[in-house]
Amino acid sequence: MTVLTALFGRRARRRWIHLILGGALAMPYVFVGSVIVGPLLGDDNVFGSITAQLGAFTVGLPLAAITALFPLTRPMSVAAVRALCDVPGDVFADGPARSRQARGRTVAWFTLHLGFGGIISGMSLALPPFAAVLVALPFAPALRDSRAGAPAVLDEGWMLALCPVIGVLSLTALAACAAAAGGLLARWAPALLGPSPADRLAAAEQRAADLAVRNRLARELHDSVGHALSAVTLQASAARRVLDRDPEFVREALAAIEETTRRTVGELDAVLGVLREGGDGRASPTAPAPTLSADLDGLLKRTRAGGLRVRATVELGPEGPDALPPMVSREAYRIVQEGLSNALRHAGPGAPVTLRIALDGTDLEILAENPLPRTAPASRPGGGHGLRGITDRARLLGGAVRAGPADGVWRVHVRLPLKGPATATDPKGPAPA
């Protein structure tokens, strides 16, 4: 990098603009300082005296430091640095300062920005006209004759010859000061405007929340779409095998396929609606999530139409599923759905499935059993997430899951506390999944 590029290049010019912005922000504080300094110095025209101007500037900076405690100071400063100082944007914190340490660093940055900016702005206002006069002085006799209060040495010929050189050097000195001040601010900006431990913790929590939402949406898609595809595949296969000899069964299978696909499209639209709205996890108001109380009968009907012989027992007291808390009802529906989907995929058409949903004290108990497959199920790309999804849903509510072979059947045993996340004892049964 050449000296001219360092002093007058694009980066230097942008940092100069950043300093001029600091000087503009400093002006209101300097005006307030002049109101305080003027009476103390007995000078009504503060801006006519260099001493009074420096005094007003000195008084104004502490006032700027106080106002830097406002929450918007750091976001405003970070935006200006990212735009003008040629510093990587990912080293800065986003949002207001949260901790006392971060606020202190923001105050230090704001004060330095306005201090350097005020000095460079003052030099930028004063030195260019002064340099222009010096450069033109040897070539403009009228300018030499009209000057007032100028030093007598300017009448000397050698001095007149040096005036253009002095003028150019003064502009170069201004550029060097601006480049040095801009470089210092750019170097200090990451340390003073970077994230504090509290900011890093908040960012980590936000990333964790986003990841949890994505995982939840992935589970919703896996459970709804996966179950629908498994059910539709088996229903179509069963209908094809009896097409000629059992038209009534074929009609029921086609009706079940129609209902399954229509419902799954609605659930898919709800999940995609959440993604379009920003992925905040809120369910779409036009397609509410299915629940055990409202949708269990339809789920069992569609599953039976797919060829499974499901024997369901529901023991939820006089009020039935309607008494379950909404969140428990939603997650329990998905758990039952995934359990039946696993039976459809692995046990095959015609397999008997025993499903029991009952209250056990303060817990909701879900027990699903189906015959073990005669051969190991073939692996499929992206498969193997069903039990993980069941476990995640149970843990979300503070429940427990056990799944595995027991007594010649495949058993999934889930307990969900009805009063929110709490420590739940594992149900007796096979080893945990």
C-alpha positions in Angstrom: 0.0 0.0 0.0 1.5 3.3 -1.1 1.5 6.4 1.1 -1.0 8.2 -1.2 -3.4 5.2 -1.0 -3.1 5.1 2.8 -3.8 8.8 3.1 -6.3 9.3 0.2 -7.5 5.9 -0.8 -11.1 4.6 -0.6 -10.7 3.2 2.9 -9.1 6.4 4.2 -11.9 8.5 2.7 -14.6 6.3 4.3 -13.0 6.5 7.7 -12.7 10.2 7.2 -16.4 10.4 6.7 -16.9 8.3 9.8 -14.8 10.9 11.7 -16.9 13.8 10.2 -20.0 12.0 11.4 -18.5 11.9 14.9 -17.8 15.6 14.7 -21.4 16.2 13.6 -22.7 14.2 16.6 -20.4 16.2 18.9 -21.8 19.6 17.9 -24.9 19.6 20.1 -22.7 18.7 23.1 -20.2 21.5 22.2 -23.1 24.0 22.0 -24.2 23.0 25.5 -20.6 23.2 26.7 -20.4 26.7 25.2 -23.4 27.8 27.3 -21.5 26.6 30.4 -18.0 27.9 29.5 -19.0 31.3 28.1 -20.1 32.8 31.4 -17.1 31.3 33.2 -14.7 33.0 30.8 -16.7 36.2 30.5 -16.8 35.8 26.7 -20.1 36.1 24.9 -18.6 34.9 21.6 -17.3 31.5 22.6 -16.5 30.5 19.0 -14.3 33.5 18.5 -11.8 32.2 21.0 -9.7 29.0 20.6 -9.5 28.7 24.4 -13.2 29.0 24.8 -13.8 26.5 22.0 -11.5 23.9 23.6 -13.3 24.5 26.9 -16.7 23.9 25.4 -15.4 20.8 23.7 -13.9 19.5 27.0 -17.2 20.1 28.8 -19.3 18.6 26.0 -17.5 15.2 25.9 -18.6 14.1 29.4 -22.2 15.0 28.4 -21.8 12.8 25.4 -20.5 10.0 27.6 -23.7 10.2 29.8 -26.0 10.0 26.8 -24.1 7.0 25.5 -25.8 5.0 28.1 -29.0 5.0 26.1 -29.8 1.6 24.5 -29.7 2.7 20.9 -26.1 4.0 21.1 -24.4 0.7 20.4 -26.6 -0.4 17.5 -26.1 3.0 15.9 -22.4 2.9 16.4 -22.1 -0.6 15.1 -24.0 0.3 12.0 -21.8 3.2 11.3 -18.6 1.2 11.8 -19.8 -1.6 9.6 -20.7 0.8 6.8 -17.6 3.1 7.0 -14.6 1.7 8.8 -13.9 -1.4 6.7 -14.0 -3.8 9.7 -15.5 -7.3 9.4 -19.1 -7.1 10.5 -19.2 -10.4 12.4 -16.9 -9.2 15.1 -19.5 -6.8 16.5 -22.4 -7.4 18.9 -26.0 -6.8 17.8 -28.5 -5.0 19.8 -28.3 -2.8 22.9 -25.6 -3.5 25.6 -26.9 -5.8 28.2 -24.2 -5.8 30.9 -22.5 -3.0 32.8 -19.2 -3.9 31.2 -20.7 -3.7 27.7 -22.3 -0.4 28.5 -19.0 0.9 29.8 -17.2 -0.1 26.6 -20.0 1.5 24.5 -19.5 4.8 26.5 -15.8 4.6 25.9 -16.3 4.1 22.1 -18.9 6.9 21.8 -16.6 9.3 23.6 -13.6 8.4 21.5 -15.6 8.6 18.3 -16.9 12.1 19.1 -13.6 13.3 20.5 -11.5 12.3 17.5 -14.4 13.2 15.2 -14.6 16.7 16.7 -10.9 17.3 16.4 -10.7 16.1 12.8 -13.8 18.0 11.8 -12.4 21.2 13.2 -9.2 20.6 11.4 -11.1 19.8 8.2 -13.0 23.1 8.5 -9.9 25.3 9.2 -6.9 23.8 7.3 -8.2 23.6 3.7 -9.1 27.4 3.5 -5.7 28.2 5.2 -3.9 25.9 2.8 -5.6 27.4 -0.2 -4.6 31.0 0.8 -1.0 29.9 1.3 -0.9 28.2 -2.1 -2.4 31.2 -3.9 -0.5 33.9 -2.0 2.6 34.1 -4.2 0.5 34.3 -7.4 -2.1 36.8 -6.2 -0.7 40.3 -5.4 -4.1 41.6 -4.5 -4.4 38.9 -1.9 -1.1 39.9 -0.4 -2.2 43.6 -0.3 -5.5 42.8 1.3 -4.4 40.6 4.2 -4.9 42.0 7.7 -2.9 41.0 10.7 -0.6 38.7 8.8 3.0 38.3 10.0 5.5 40.6 8.4 7.6 37.7 7.4 5.2 37.0 4.6 6.6 40.0 2.8 9.9 38.2 2.4 10.5 36.7 -1.0 11.8 33.4 0.4 8.7 33.0 2.6 6.4 33.6 -0.4 8.2 30.8 -2.2 7.6 28.5 0.7 3.9 29.3 1.2 2.6 26.8 -1.4 4.8 24.1 0.1 3.5 24.8 3.6 -0.1 24.8 2.3 0.4 21.3 0.7 2.1 20.0 3.8 -0.7 21.2 6.0 -3.3 19.3 3.8 -1.0 16.2 3.9 -0.8 16.6 7.7 -4.6 16.8 7.9 -4.9 13.6 5.8 -2.3 11.8 8.0 -4.2 12.8 11.2 -7.5 11.7 9.7 -6.0 8.3 8.6 -4.3 7.8 12.0 -7.4 8.6 13.9 -9.6 6.5 11.6 -7.1 3.6 11.9 -7.1 3.8 15.7 -10.9 3.7 15.8 -11.1 0.8 13.4 -8.6 -1.1 15.6 -10.4 -0.4 18.8 -13.9 -1.0 17.4 -14.0 -4.8 17.8 -12.8 -4.6 21.4 -15.2 -1.8 22.4 -18.3 -2.8 20.3 -17.7 -6.6 20.2 -19.9 -9.1 22.0 -19.7 -9.4 25.8 -20.1 -12.8 27.6 -23.8 -11.9 28.1 -24.1 -11.2 24.3 -22.5 -14.5 23.4 -24.8 -16.3 25.9 -27.9 -14.6 24.3 -26.7 -15.5 20.8 -26.1 -19.1 21.9 -29.6 -19.2 23.4 -31.1 -17.8 20.2 -29.3 -20.4 18.1 -30.5 -23.1 20.4 -34.0 -21.8 20.2 -33.8 -21.7 16.4 -32.4 -25.3 16.3 -35.2 -26.5 18.6 -37.8 -25.0 16.3 -36.2 -26.6 13.3 -36.1 -29.9 15.1 -39.7 -29.6 16.1 -40.7 -28.8 12.5 -38.7 -31.8 11.3 -40.5 -34.1 13.7 -43.9 -32.7 12.6 -43.0 -33.4 9.0 -41.6 -36.8 9.7 -44.6 -37.9 11.8 -47.3 -36.5 9.6 -45.9 -37.1 6.1 -44.1 -40.4 7.1 -47.2 -41.9 8.6 -49.4 -40.8 5.6 -47.0 -42.3 3.1 -46.7 -45.5 5.0 -50.5 -45.7 5.4 -51.3 -44.8 1.8 -48.7 -47.3 0.4 -50.1 -50.2 2.4 -53.7 -49.2 1.7 -53.1 -49.0 -2.1 -51.2 -52.3 -1.9 -54.0 -54.0 -0.1 -56.6 -52.6 -2.5 -54.7 -53.8 -5.5 -54.5 -57.4 -4.1 -58.3 -57.6 -3.6 -59.4 -55.4 -6.5 -61.4 -58.1 -8.3 -62.9 -60.0 -5.4 -63.7 -57.3 -2.7 -64.9 -54.0 -4.3 -66.2 -52.8 -0.9 -62.8 -53.1 0.7 -61.3 -51.2 -2.3 -63.8 -48.4 -1.9 -63.0 -48.1 1.8 -59.2 -48.1 1.1 -59.6 -45.4 -1.6 -61.7 -43.3 0.8 -59.1 -43.8 3.5 -56.3 -42.8 1.0 -58.3 -39.6 0.1 -58.9 -38.7 3.7 -55.3 -39.4 4.7 -53.8 -37.3 1.8 -56.2 -34.4 2.4 -55.4 -34.3 6.1 -51.7 -34.6 5.5 -51.7 -31.7 3.0 -53.4 -29.6 5.6 -50.8 -30.5 8.2 -48.0 -29.9 5.7 -49.4 -26.5 4.8 -49.5 -25.6 8.6 -45.8 -26.5 9.0 -44.8 -24.6 5.8 -46.8 -21.7 7.1 -44.7 -21.6 10.2 -41.6 -21.6 8.1 -43.0 -18.8 5.9 -43.8 -16.7 9.0 -40.2 -17.0 10.3 -40.1 -20.3 12.0 -41.2 -19.1 15.4 -43.0 -22.3 16.2 -46.5 -20.9 16.2 -49.1 -23.2 14.7 -51.1 -21.9 11.7 -54.5 -20.7 12.8 -56.1 -22.3 9.7 -54.7 -25.7 10.3 -54.4 -26.6 14.0 -52.2 -29.4 15.1 -54.0 -32.7 15.5 -54.8 -33.8 19.1 -55.6 -37.0 20.8 -59.0 -35.8 21.8 -60.1 -34.7 18.3 -58.3 -36.9 15.9 -57.6 -40.3 17.5 -60.7 -42.0 16.0 -59.7 -40.8 12.5 -56.2 -42.0 13.0 -57.4 -45.5 14.0 -59.8 -45.7 11.1 -57.1 -44.8 8.6 -54.7 -47.2 10.1 -57.2 -50.1 10.0 -58.0 -49.3 6.4 -54.3 -49.8 5.7 -54.5 -53.4 6.8 -53.5 -53.3 10.4 -55.7 -55.0 13.0 -55.6 -52.4 15.7 -57.3 -53.2 19.1 -57.4 -49.9 21.0 -58.3 -49.4 24.6 -58.8 -45.8 25.9 -59.2 -45.4 29.6 -59.2 -41.6 30.3 -62.0 -41.3 32.8 -65.4 -39.8 32.4 -64.3 -36.8 30.4 -62.2 -38.8 28.0 -59.4 -37.3 26.0 -60.9 -33.8 26.3 -59.6 -33.6 29.9 -56.0 -33.8 28.7 -53.9 -30.6 28.7 -53.6 -29.3 25.1 -49.9 -29.8 24.8 -50.1 -33.4 26.2 -52.9 -34.2 23.8 -50.9 -32.9 20.8 -47.7 -34.8 21.6 -49.6 -37.9 22.6 -51.3 -38.0 19.2 -48.0 -37.7 17.4 -46.5 -40.5 19.6 -49.5 -42.8 18.9 -49.2 -41.9 15.2 -45.5 -42.8 15.1 -46.1 -46.0 17.0 -48.7 -47.1 14.4 -46.5 -46.0 11.5 -43.7 -48.2 12.8 -46.1 -51.1 13.1 -47.2 -50.4 9.5 -43.7 -50.4 8.2 -42.2 -53.3 10.1 -45.0 -55.7 11.1 -46.7 -55.5 7.7 -50.3 -55.7 6.6 -52.7 -57.8 8.6 -50.5 -57.6 11.7 -52.3 -57.3 15.0 -51.5 -54.2 17.1 -52.5 -53.6 20.7 -52.8 -50.0 21.7 -53.6 -48.8 25.2 -54.0 -45.2 26.3 -54.8 -44.7 30.0 -54.4 -42.5 32.9 -52.0 -43.8 35.6 -52.1 -41.4 38.5 -50.8 -38.1 37.3 -49.4 -39.6 34.1 -50.7 -40.5 30.7 -49.6 -44.0 29.7 -49.3 -45.1 26.1 -48.5 -48.7 25.3 -48.3 -50.1 21.8 -47.4 -53.7 20.9 -47.1 -55.4 17.6 -45.5 -58.7 16.4 -41.7 -58.7 15.8 -40.9 -58.8 12.1 -39.7 -62.2 10.8 -36.7 -60.6 9.1 -34.7 -57.5 10.0 -36.4 -54.5 8.4 -34.5 -53.1 5.4 -32.7 -49.9 6.1 -33.8 -46.9 4.1 -32.2 -43.5 3.5 -33.2 -41.0 6.1 -35.0 -43.7 8.2 -34.6 -44.6 11.8 -36.0 -41.3 13.3 -39.3 -42.6 14.6 -38.2 -43.7 18.1 -36.0 -40.7 18.3 -39.0 -38.5 17.6 -41.1 -40.3 20.2 -38.3 -39.9 22.8 -37.9 -36.2 22.0 -41.6 -35.5 22.4 -41.7 -37.4 25.7 -38.7 -35.6 27.0 -40.3 -32.3 26.0 -43.0 -33.0 28.6 -40.7 -34.5 31.1 -41.8 -38.0 30.3 -40.0 -41.3 29.7 -39.9 -43.9 26.9 -39.0 -47.5 26.8 -39.0 -49.4 23.5 -37.7 -52.8 22.4 -38.6 -56.5 22.1 -40.3 -58.0 25.0 -42.2 -61.3 25.3 -42.2 -61.9 21.6 -43.6 -58.6 20.6 -42.2 -55.1 19.9 -43.3 -52.8 22.7 -43.3 -49.0 23.0 -44.1 -47.8 26.5 -44.5 -44.0 27.1 -45.4 -42.1 30.2 -46.3 -38.4 30.0 -46.8 -36.2 33.1 -50.0 -34.2 32.9 -48.7 -31.2 34.7 -45.9 -30.1 32.6 -42.2 -31.1 32.5 -41.3 -33.0 35.7 -39.1 -35.9 36.7 -40.9 -39.1 35.6 -39.9 -42.5 36.6 -39.3 -45.0 33.8 -42.1 -47.5 33.3 -41.3 -51.1 33.9 -40.5 -52.8 30.7 -37.8 -53.3 28.1 -34.5 -51.4 28.1 -34.7 -47.7 27.1 -34.6 -46.8 23.5 
